[in-house]
């Protein structure tokens, strides 16, 4: 089942955004040719200036993890986190089958 990776970054100003842009383009270009990559979308937050959200969809979590932990990706990510001064936040999601949320046992 496909998974969606939610990636959140906060960019402090336009100067930082300009420095960050080439690394983001490089990540997106390289991700697009990885096995299991489906699509991605980037959003800017309307009520929190500088916050960006990326939704990256993959065939499986294993496909994402192979890309996530690849040397080429980690090298770029270290540069991004260094510019941001903080670690990029990741969350992993999968669709709920039939749209019915699971019941949690007490």
C-alpha positions, -999 to 999 in steps of 0.1 A, spaced: 0 0 0 13 35 -9 26 57 19 28 95 22 57 111 39 50 145 54 81 167 55 81 201 73 107 228 71 108 264 84 127 289 64 136 321 83 140 346 55 144 352 17 182 349 19 180 315 35 154 305 9 177 314 -19 205 294 -4 182 264 2 165 263 -32 193 245 -51 194 218 -25 156 213 -26 157 211 -64 185 185 -62 166 164 -37 134 165 -57 152 157 -90 170 127 -74 139 115 -56 118 114 -88 141 87 -103 142 65 -72 124 31 -73 90 34 -57 86 72 -60 51 82 -70 47 120 -66 53 150 -44 37 183 -37 50 213 -19 29 237 1 36 270 18 17 278 50 -7 308 48 -8 315 85 28 307 95 53 326 74 82 305 62 67 271 70 67 246 41 51 212 39 60 186 14 39 155 8 60 128 -9 42 96 -19 59 62 -23 48 27 -32 60 13 1 77 26 33 106 4 24 111 23 -9 111 56 11 135 43 37 160 32 10 159 67 -4 158 84 30 190 65 42 209 67 10 243 84 11 234 108 -17 202 120 1 218 122 35 246 144 22 221 169 8 199 167 39 228 175 62 234 207 42 197 216 43 196 211 81 228 231 85 213 260 67 180 258 86 197 254 119 173 226 128 164 191 118 138 186 91 106 170 106 93 138 90 60 119 96 49 87 79 12 80 69 -8 54 51 -44 56 39 -71 42 61 -87 13 42 -123 22 35 -120 55 53 -129 40 86 -106 48 115 -94 19 136 -108 15 171 -83 16 199 -87 -10 227 -87 4 262 
